[in-house]
Amino acid sequence: MSGLFDALWEIFTSDSTYIGAALAAGLLLFAASGELIAERAGTINISVEGMLVGGAFTAALGFDITGSVAVALVTGALGGMVVAGVQAEMSHRLVADQFVVGLTLNILIVGLAAFLEREIDLETSKAGDLEIPLLVDLPLVGEALFGQPWPFYVLYALVPACWWLLYRTRWGLEVRSSGEDPQSADVSGIDVNRRRREAIYLTGLTSGLGGAYFVFVQIGQFEPTVSGRGFIAIAAVIFGGWTLRGTVAGCILFAGAVSFRLSVQGFGYDINPELLQALPFLVTIFGMAIFARRVRPPRALAQPFIRGLK
């Protein structure tokens, strides 16, 4: 038993554990911050996975052409928004089933990205580190939060901006009304399906940035998969009770499970590798099982809106 506590102490007092958690949480936060707004508008955007992969590919392509990480972030955001456009128009203009559209897009984008990866030799690299003086020297969390590649710091503006947009603007009020009572919102003059489409486009933008982050901060190269992180981001929104504060907590929790798995392997402890691989998803499932029934989703979540029908 003492060996177990010694191992846990070594893992949880290691700077690398917190650096890994911050990196993993960053990707989830990019995707989940936009997904929160989409779900508050009344739509479950299953295509987050495809948006992340699409953003990663277009970001890598942008960097390969220009050699600029800043340009790559822009092209990544545009790539995510292209996927979002298909999801938004088919789900909330043509009234196709949003789950079927989302799953189809995920399969299509991942398959297309894998094909294009074999056809195009994309040159990528990690973005340069940017250390914040004094703060980077804080114990344990200093390097994790203030000594990362510079695209990481976009989160410090993005997350508050999403909060402000959702809770402090007229547009955010209309989005939330569309997710709670779309018929009443429609009577009030709100174009419900337009607000839902706009929320999905915003998810595409943030997830596209997340795809660029995955390439230039986490792994330094393009891969045609994000290993289910889009679905974990959706789970973080539900885990957080459709609040930004809870969503951030969910992202940190699930990212911590990923980092713990990597730290166990990095320190050479002998634990079943299949169990370690499944750990982040097990934590996600347990978190959903515990908290999903204790929170109330937007009343019109996943319900298509057709004017005049209740």
N, C-alpha and C positions, 0 to 999 in steps of 0.2 A: 504493500500500500504506500509506503514511503517513497518507493520508486516512482509510482504514479504521480504523487504530489511534486516530486522533484522535476519530473518531466513537464508537468503543467506549469510549474514556476519558471522553468527555463523558457518555455514557449511564450508565456504571457509577459515576461520581462525582457523579451528580445525586441529590438527596434524593427527587425525585419518582419515580425508578425504584424505590427501596426502599419508599416509601409505597404505590405501586401493587402491588408484590409482596406486601406485608403484607396489604393489603385482599383481594387475590385468594386468598392462602393461607388467610385466615380462613374464607371460605366453604367451601373444600375441607376444612379441619380440622373444622368442625362436622359435615359429612357423613361424612368418613372415620373419625372417632373412633368413631362408632356402628357404621359398617359393618364396622370391624375386629372388633368384638365379635360381630356377627352371623356373620361368616365364620369366626371361631374356634369358633362354635357349630355350624358345618357347613352354613350356608346362604348362598348368594350372593343378596344382596338387590338385584335389578336395579331395583327401584322407587324407588331413592334419588332419581332425577330427579323423579318424581312427588311424593315427600315434600317435596322442596325447594320445588316450585311450590305444593303444597298449603299448606305452612307460610307461604310468602310471601303467598298470598291471605288466609288467615285472620288473619295478622298485620296486613295492611293493613285488613282489615275491623274487627279489634279496635281499631285506632288511629282509624279513621273514626268509630266509635261512641263511644269514650271519650276520645280525644285523648291517650292515655298510651302512651308507647313501652314502658314496663314491662309494661303489660297486653298490648300487642301481642306481646311476646316470649312471654308465656304462651299466648295464643291461637294463635300460630304453632306452638309446641310441640304443642299439642293437635291442630292441623290435620295436622301430620306424623304424629302417632300414630293419627289416623283412617285415613290411608292405610296405615300400618303394620299396623293391625288387619285390614284386608282381606287384605294379603299374608300375615300370620302365620296367620290362621285358614284360609285356603284352601290354603296350602302345607303347613302342619304340623298341621292337624286333618282337613281333607278330602283331603289328600295330592294336591292338584293340582300340575301341573308348575310349579315355582317360577319358571322362566324365562318361561313363557307368562304367568303371573299378573303378573309384574313388568313385562313389556313392555306388556301390556294396560293395567295401571294407569297407566303413564307416558303412554300415548296418551290415555286417558280423562281424567286429571287436567289435562293441558296443554290439551286441547280444552275441558273444562268451565271451566277458569280463563279461557281466552280468550273464551268465551261470556259468562261472568258479568262480565268486565271491560267488555264493551260495554253490559251491562244496568245495572251499578252504577257510579256515579261515585265512586271511592274517593279520599279526600283523605289524602295522606301527606306526610311531609317527613323530612329526615335528622335523626338524633338529635344532641344537642349534644356537642361535643368535650369531652374530659376530659384535661388535660395533667398528667402526673406530674412534679412539680418535680425539677430536677436531671437526672433520667434523660432527659427530653425534649430536653435540650441536648447529648446525645451525638452525635458526628459520624455522618452518614449514617443510622444506624438509630434515632436518638433519637426523631424525630417519627414514624417508621414504626411503632415498637413502643409508644411512650408518649405519643403526642399524637393519638390517634384518637377517634372517637365512642365514647361509653361502652359500648355493647353489645359492642364489640371485646374488652373486658377480661374478658368472660365466659369466653373461651377459656383464660385463665390459670388458671381454676378447673376448667373442663370437661375439658381434656386430662389433667391429673393425676388427676382423679376417675375417668376412664375407666381409666387405668392401675391405680389402686388397686382398682377394682371387678373388673377382669379378673384381676389377678395377686396380690391380697392378701386376697381374700374367698373363703369357701366357695362362694358362688354363682358366682364367676368360675372356680373350679376345676371345678365341675360343668358350666359352659358349655364350657370347653376340653375336658373329657372327652367331651362330647356331639359335639364336632367331630372328635375323634381316634378314639375307639372307642365308638360309641353302644351296641353290644351289651353290652360290658362295663359301661358306665355304667348301662344298664338293669338288669343283674344286681345292681349295687350299690345299687339303689333310687332312681336318678335318673330323673325323668320327662323323657326326652330331648326330646320334641316340645314340652313345656311350656317347657323352658329355651330352645329355639330360638325359640319364639314371644316369650318375654320379651326375648330379644336383639334381635329385629326391632322390638319396641315401643320399645326403647331407641334403636335407629337412627332410628325415626320422631321421637322426642323431639329428638335432636341435630340431625337434618336439618330438622325444623320450626323449630328455633332458627336454623339456617342460612338458611332461607328468610326469616325475619324480619330477620336480619343483612343479607341481600341487599337488602331493601327499605330499611332504615333506616340502613345504614352505607355500602353500596356505591353505590346509585343514587338513593336518595331518593324512589322512586316504585314502584308495582307494575307488573311486566311478567309476562305469562303464560308465561315461559320463562326458563330459566337457562343456555341455550345449551350443553347437554351437560356441564355441570360435575358432575352426579351421576355420570356415567360416568367422568369424570376422577378423581373421588374413589375409585371402585371400583378404577381402575387404580393409584392411589397406594397402596392397601392391598396389592395384589399386588406392586407395585414394591418396597414396603417389607418383603417377605417375611413378611407377617402379624405384624409386630411394631409396637408403637406408635412406637418410635424411627424405624424405617424408613418408616412411614406419614407421620410428620411431615416427614421428609426429602423424600419423594415429593411431598407437598403444596407444599413450598417450591420444589422444582425446577420443577414444572409451573406454579406461580404466577409464578415468575421469568420463564418463557417468555411468559406473558401480559403481564407488566409490560414486558418488553423490547419486545414488539410495540407497545405503547402509547407507549413512550418514543421509539421510532424514528419513529412518526407525529407525536408531539408536537414533536420537534426538527426535523421537516420534511425528513428524509432520503428520497431518492427510491428506494424499494424496492418491488417488485411487491406491490400491496395484497392480492392473492389469496394469495400466499405468506405474507405476514405474518398474514393471518387464519387460515391453516392451521397456523401455527408451534406453538401450544400442543398441538395434536393430533399433529403430527409428533413433537414431543419426547416425548409420551406413548407413541406407538407405538415409537419407538426405545428408550425406557427399558424398556418391557415386553419388547421383543425381546432386550435385553441381559441383563436381570436375571430374567425370569420363569423361565428354566430353571435358574437357580442357587439357587433357594429351593424349599423343600418346603411345599406347602400342607397344611392339616389333612387327615388321611387320609379323612375322611368328607365333605369339602366337596362340596356340591351333591347328595349322595346322600340320598334320602328315607329316613326311618326308619320301618319297620313292625315292630312287636314280634314277635319270634320268627323273623324272616327275616334271613338274612345276605346 
